[in-house]
């Protein structure tokens, strides 16, 4: 289980290393899993001089995609410690290309975030790329960025499930409502394992491989007080960890991403660190329960 983070990439913070250097590997080993050497996504010196921060983001995501594809081909579950949600595109690209040479696999996405990240440049209020990666992954905008990230074609919206999304821009909401995206509410994640299981089983019928992505701002704000984009009424990390256990029981669930963990001086009491541990442990509990595991 490698760790994939990012550095020297515009719009990506240094916080992915926070969990790595605070013992998450030891926790995973104690659960009976084997670790392969952790790797960090980085631009080459030449790529770092390329024009445009979005272009450089696409190049970095392409490196991430290659790592993820290699992991799944080798039978390794990816646990991605990610700076922000733009890495979604690269992970999906890697899973899409994780089959035999020339084969495009159908990919499903469980996107768990307080925000939909389903804006396009014409609808965004902030102009932030971080508010667009799910729409980009669905082939709705920024096609060069998507292709550079290894994802081509984009994934159909019916292959996307949003979890605990509760803060959408007005025009973004129109896009979501016009799509075929399915939804799990905060209460569903916390209390309705049957609904969680039903969504995983639905995705498994129509896709070959599934990615579960979490932005830490989805949680109860008391667990991520250093996150600048928290929204009330999120699940606790233990509640969401239980839902992840249900998801990761399915053998088609191939990767977990944890993005935007408040780190260091933004997490002085270690609350976010503990919350991220709960999520990773919840997912790995599900892997342990897989049939034949």
SULPEKA-V643690 format. One record per residue. N is the residue number from 1. RES is the residue in one small letter. PSI is psi in radians with two decimals (none if undefined). NEAR is the number of other ideal C-beta (glycine too) atoms within 12 Angstrom. D_CENTER is the distance of its C-alpha to the mean C-alpha in Angstrom with 2 decimals. Layout:
n=[N | N]
res=[RES | RES]
psi=[PSI | PSI]
near=[NEAR | NEAR]
d_center=[D_CENTER | D_CENTER]
This chain:
n=[1 | 2 | 3 | 4 | 5 | 6 | 7 | 8 | 9 | 10 | 11 | 12 | 13 | 14 | 15 | 16 | 17 | 18 | 19 | 20 | 21 | 22 | 23 | 24 | 25 | 26 | 27 | 28 | 29 | 30 | 31 | 32 | 33 | 34 | 35 | 36 | 37 | 38 | 39 | 40 | 41 | 42 | 43 | 44 | 45 | 46 | 47 | 48 | 49 | 50 | 51 | 52 | 53 | 54 | 55 | 56 | 57 | 58 | 59 | 60 | 61 | 62 | 63 | 64 | 65 | 66 | 67 | 68 | 69 | 70 | 71 | 72 | 73 | 74 | 75 | 76 | 77 | 78 | 79 | 80 | 81 | 82 | 83 | 84 | 85 | 86 | 87 | 88 | 89 | 90 | 91 | 92 | 93 | 94 | 95 | 96 | 97 | 98 | 99 | 100 | 101 | 102 | 103 | 104 | 105 | 106 | 107 | 108 | 109 | 110 | 111 | 112 | 113 | 114 | 115 | 116 | 117 | 118 | 119 | 120 | 121 | 122 | 123 | 124 | 125 | 126 | 127 | 128 | 129 | 130 | 131 | 132 | 133 | 134 | 135 | 136 | 137 | 138 | 139 | 140 | 141 | 142 | 143 | 144 | 145 | 146 | 147 | 148 | 149 | 150 | 151 | 152 | 153 | 154 | 155 | 156 | 157 | 158 | 159 | 160 | 161 | 162 | 163 | 164 | 165 | 166 | 167 | 168 | 169 | 170 | 171 | 172 | 173 | 174 | 175 | 176 | 177 | 178 | 179 | 180 | 181 | 182 | 183 | 184 | 185 | 186 | 187 | 188 | 189 | 190 | 191 | 192 | 193 | 194 | 195 | 196 | 197 | 198 | 199 | 200 | 201 | 202 | 203 | 204 | 205 | 206 | 207 | 208 | 209 | 210 | 211 | 212 | 213 | 214 | 215 | 216 | 217 | 218 | 219 | 220 | 221 | 222 | 223 | 224 | 225 | 226 | 227 | 228 | 229 | 230 | 231 | 232 | 233 | 234 | 235 | 236 | 237 | 238 | 239 | 240 | 241 | 242 | 243 | 244 | 245 | 246 | 247 | 248 | 249 | 250 | 251 | 252 | 253 | 254 | 255 | 256 | 257 | 258 | 259 | 260 | 261 | 262 | 263 | 264 | 265 | 266 | 267 | 268 | 269 | 270 | 271 | 272 | 273 | 274 | 275 | 276 | 277 | 278 | 279 | 280 | 281 | 282 | 283 | 284 | 285 | 286 | 287 | 288 | 289 | 290 | 291 | 292 | 293]
res=[x | x | x | x | x | x | x | x | x | x | x | x | x | x | x | x | x | x | x | x | x | x | x | x | x | x | x | x | x | x | x | x | x | x | x | x | x | x | x | x | x | x | x | x | x | x | x | x | x | x | x | x | x | x | x | x | x | x | x | x | x | x | x | x | x | x | x | x | x | x | x | x | x | x | x | x | x | x | x | x | x | x | x | x | x | x | x | x | x | x | x | x | x | x | x | x | x | x | x | x | x | x | x | x | x | x | x | x | x | x | x | x | x | x | x | x | x | x | x | x | x | x | x | x | x | x | x | x | x | x | x | x | x | x | x | x | x | x | x | x | x | x | x | x | x | x | x | x | x | x | x | x | x | x | x | x | x | x | x | x | x | x | x | x | x | x | x | x | x | x | x | x | x | x | x | x | x | x | x | x | x | x | x | x | x | x | x | x | x | x | x | x | x | x | x | x | x | x | x | x | x | x | x | x | x | x | x | x | x | x | x | x | x | x | x | x | x | x | x | x | x | x | x | x | x | x | x | x | x | x | x | x | x | x | x | x | x | x | x | x | x | x | x | x | x | x | x | x | x | x | x | x | x | x | x | x | x | x | x | x | x | x | x | x | x | x | x | x | x | x | x | x | x | x | x | x | x | x | x | x | x | x | x | x | x | x | x | x | x | x | x | x | x]
psi=[1.75 | 2.79 | 2.34 | 2.02 | -2.65 | 2.62 | 2.97 | 0.67 | 2.24 | 2.51 | 0.14 | 2.27 | 3.10 | 0.00 | -0.27 | -0.53 | -0.23 | -0.82 | -0.68 | -0.77 | -0.04 | 0.48 | 0.25 | -0.56 | -0.73 | -0.67 | -0.74 | -0.74 | -0.68 | -0.36 | 0.00 | 0.20 | 2.79 | 2.47 | 2.39 | 2.84 | 2.36 | 2.62 | 2.64 | 2.29 | 2.25 | 2.59 | 2.60 | 2.89 | -0.70 | -0.75 | -0.57 | -0.25 | 0.00 | 2.73 | 2.54 | 2.16 | -0.61 | -0.65 | -0.76 | -0.60 | -0.74 | -0.71 | -0.76 | -0.72 | -0.57 | -0.70 | -0.75 | -0.74 | -0.73 | -0.69 | -0.83 | -0.74 | -0.78 | -0.64 | -0.89 | -0.62 | -0.49 | 0.06 | 0.42 | 2.26 | 2.25 | 2.23 | 1.85 | 2.15 | 1.83 | 2.54 | -0.81 | -3.04 | -0.10 | -0.35 | -0.25 | -0.75 | -0.73 | -0.73 | -0.77 | -0.69 | -0.72 | -0.79 | -0.62 | -0.54 | 0.42 | 0.11 | -2.68 | 2.84 | 2.25 | -0.15 | 2.35 | 2.08 | 2.54 | 2.23 | 2.40 | 2.64 | 2.16 | 1.93 | 1.90 | 1.91 | 2.59 | -0.41 | 2.71 | -0.42 | 0.69 | 0.41 | 2.76 | 2.92 | -0.52 | -0.28 | -0.31 | 2.43 | -0.55 | -0.42 | 0.06 | 2.28 | -0.54 | -0.24 | 0.20 | -0.16 | -0.51 | -0.70 | -0.71 | -0.75 | -0.51 | 0.10 | 0.44 | -0.24 | 2.89 | 1.02 | -0.61 | -0.74 | -0.76 | -0.82 | -0.70 | -0.48 | 0.01 | 0.07 | 1.87 | 1.92 | 3.09 | 2.89 | 2.51 | 2.56 | -0.44 | -0.15 | 0.21 | 2.34 | 2.19 | 2.33 | 2.19 | 0.41 | 2.21 | 0.19 | 1.74 | 2.45 | 2.73 | -0.88 | -0.51 | -0.72 | -0.69 | -0.71 | -0.76 | -0.79 | -0.46 | -0.16 | -3.12 | 0.42 | 2.41 | 2.85 | 2.51 | 2.20 | 3.01 | -0.78 | -0.66 | -0.82 | -0.64 | -0.58 | -0.19 | 1.32 | -0.49 | -0.68 | -0.65 | -0.84 | -0.69 | -0.68 | -0.70 | -0.77 | -0.64 | -0.85 | -0.70 | -0.49 | -0.50 | -0.05 | 2.92 | -0.44 | 2.59 | 2.41 | 2.32 | 2.06 | 2.36 | 2.22 | 2.24 | -0.28 | -0.12 | -0.38 | 2.87 | 2.17 | -0.39 | -0.36 | -0.24 | 0.98 | -0.37 | 0.00 | 2.29 | -0.13 | 0.55 | 2.71 | 2.37 | 2.82 | 0.67 | 2.87 | 2.74 | 2.86 | -0.54 | -0.69 | -0.82 | -0.63 | -0.66 | -0.68 | -0.66 | -0.64 | -0.77 | -0.77 | -0.80 | 0.01 | -0.45 | 2.29 | -0.24 | -0.15 | 1.97 | -0.27 | 2.59 | 2.31 | 2.31 | 1.97 | 2.62 | 0.82 | 2.10 | 2.36 | 2.71 | -2.05 | -0.19 | -0.01 | 0.99 | -0.48 | 0.07 | 0.30 | -0.76 | -0.62 | -0.82 | -0.66 | -0.76 | -0.69 | -0.77 | -0.67 | -0.81 | -0.76 | -0.66 | -0.77 | -0.76 | -0.47 | -0.67 | -0.71 | -0.71 | -0.47 | 0.04 | 2.52 | 2.25 | 0.04 | none]
near=[35 | 32 | 38 | 46 | 42 | 40 | 25 | 25 | 37 | 26 | 30 | 35 | 30 | 22 | 34 | 38 | 26 | 34 | 40 | 35 | 19 | 23 | 18 | 35 | 26 | 15 | 27 | 31 | 15 | 14 | 23 | 15 | 25 | 17 | 23 | 22 | 15 | 26 | 28 | 27 | 41 | 23 | 27 | 16 | 9 | 9 | 24 | 19 | 13 | 21 | 13 | 18 | 22 | 32 | 25 | 32 | 42 | 39 | 36 | 43 | 49 | 36 | 35 | 51 | 41 | 27 | 40 | 47 | 36 | 23 | 34 | 33 | 22 | 17 | 14 | 28 | 40 | 47 | 47 | 48 | 49 | 50 | 40 | 45 | 48 | 46 | 52 | 54 | 54 | 51 | 54 | 53 | 43 | 41 | 49 | 40 | 36 | 37 | 19 | 11 | 9 | 7 | 15 | 24 | 32 | 28 | 46 | 40 | 51 | 51 | 45 | 53 | 49 | 37 | 43 | 44 | 49 | 41 | 36 | 33 | 22 | 17 | 26 | 28 | 19 | 16 | 16 | 23 | 37 | 38 | 37 | 39 | 50 | 49 | 46 | 43 | 49 | 39 | 27 | 32 | 29 | 34 | 23 | 21 | 39 | 37 | 26 | 30 | 43 | 38 | 42 | 25 | 22 | 33 | 43 | 22 | 28 | 20 | 39 | 46 | 44 | 43 | 44 | 38 | 41 | 27 | 29 | 30 | 26 | 15 | 21 | 34 | 22 | 17 | 30 | 33 | 18 | 16 | 29 | 19 | 36 | 29 | 30 | 41 | 26 | 31 | 21 | 30 | 45 | 30 | 19 | 21 | 23 | 14 | 25 | 41 | 25 | 20 | 40 | 36 | 23 | 24 | 36 | 26 | 17 | 24 | 32 | 27 | 40 | 43 | 54 | 56 | 49 | 51 | 46 | 54 | 39 | 52 | 46 | 30 | 25 | 20 | 34 | 41 | 21 | 30 | 34 | 20 | 27 | 29 | 26 | 16 | 22 | 37 | 44 | 28 | 36 | 23 | 35 | 46 | 35 | 29 | 44 | 44 | 33 | 37 | 48 | 37 | 31 | 33 | 23 | 32 | 42 | 45 | 48 | 43 | 51 | 54 | 47 | 46 | 47 | 35 | 31 | 20 | 13 | 24 | 26 | 13 | 17 | 24 | 27 | 37 | 34 | 30 | 42 | 48 | 34 | 35 | 48 | 43 | 33 | 38 | 46 | 35 | 28 | 33 | 36 | 20 | 20 | 20 | 10 | 8 | 16]
d_center=[15.46 | 14.75 | 12.82 | 11.40 | 11.61 | 13.55 | 17.03 | 19.75 | 17.46 | 18.24 | 16.06 | 14.16 | 15.56 | 16.78 | 15.00 | 12.67 | 16.05 | 16.87 | 15.59 | 16.87 | 20.28 | 20.59 | 20.79 | 17.54 | 18.88 | 22.08 | 20.47 | 18.76 | 22.12 | 23.96 | 22.13 | 23.71 | 20.99 | 21.65 | 19.76 | 20.00 | 20.39 | 17.45 | 16.89 | 15.99 | 15.08 | 18.09 | 20.26 | 23.74 | 26.64 | 27.56 | 24.14 | 24.04 | 27.16 | 25.90 | 26.29 | 23.75 | 20.61 | 18.57 | 20.19 | 19.38 | 15.70 | 15.98 | 17.90 | 15.42 | 12.62 | 15.36 | 15.88 | 12.30 | 12.70 | 15.97 | 14.74 | 12.21 | 15.04 | 17.52 | 15.75 | 15.69 | 19.18 | 20.32 | 19.10 | 16.60 | 13.36 | 10.66 | 9.40 | 7.57 | 8.93 | 7.80 | 10.28 | 8.68 | 6.52 | 8.80 | 7.13 | 5.24 | 8.92 | 9.75 | 7.62 | 9.00 | 12.22 | 12.52 | 12.28 | 14.63 | 17.03 | 16.94 | 20.17 | 23.68 | 24.70 | 24.76 | 22.86 | 19.98 | 17.93 | 16.76 | 13.02 | 11.60 | 8.40 | 8.03 | 6.62 | 7.84 | 9.22 | 12.89 | 12.89 | 12.51 | 11.74 | 14.12 | 16.90 | 18.84 | 21.36 | 24.08 | 22.55 | 20.77 | 22.74 | 21.29 | 20.86 | 17.57 | 15.29 | 12.40 | 13.58 | 13.48 | 10.42 | 10.20 | 13.96 | 14.01 | 11.96 | 14.56 | 17.31 | 18.70 | 19.07 | 18.93 | 19.58 | 20.43 | 17.12 | 15.40 | 18.02 | 17.90 | 14.21 | 15.54 | 14.64 | 18.06 | 18.66 | 15.95 | 14.75 | 17.04 | 16.12 | 17.39 | 14.56 | 12.12 | 12.13 | 11.44 | 11.72 | 13.95 | 13.85 | 17.24 | 17.74 | 18.26 | 20.65 | 23.74 | 23.37 | 19.62 | 20.64 | 23.12 | 20.63 | 18.42 | 21.66 | 22.98 | 20.07 | 19.65 | 16.33 | 16.68 | 16.02 | 15.86 | 17.46 | 17.31 | 20.40 | 19.09 | 16.26 | 18.91 | 21.88 | 21.54 | 20.31 | 22.29 | 20.25 | 16.92 | 18.64 | 20.08 | 16.88 | 15.56 | 19.05 | 19.21 | 16.16 | 17.62 | 20.88 | 19.75 | 17.09 | 17.28 | 13.82 | 10.70 | 6.95 | 5.54 | 2.42 | 4.96 | 7.01 | 10.12 | 12.41 | 11.99 | 14.31 | 18.08 | 19.09 | 21.42 | 18.70 | 17.18 | 20.49 | 19.68 | 16.78 | 18.46 | 16.66 | 17.05 | 18.33 | 20.75 | 20.45 | 17.05 | 16.78 | 17.68 | 15.53 | 18.03 | 17.81 | 14.06 | 14.51 | 17.12 | 15.05 | 12.53 | 15.78 | 16.80 | 13.73 | 13.82 | 17.54 | 17.09 | 17.49 | 15.48 | 12.15 | 11.38 | 8.18 | 6.16 | 3.74 | 5.86 | 6.55 | 10.12 | 12.11 | 15.73 | 17.78 | 21.47 | 23.74 | 21.12 | 20.86 | 24.53 | 24.73 | 21.65 | 20.30 | 16.70 | 16.99 | 18.35 | 15.71 | 12.87 | 15.33 | 15.80 | 12.23 | 12.19 | 15.75 | 15.18 | 12.84 | 15.42 | 18.20 | 17.08 | 17.12 | 20.60 | 21.76 | 21.13 | 24.47 | 26.22 | 23.83]
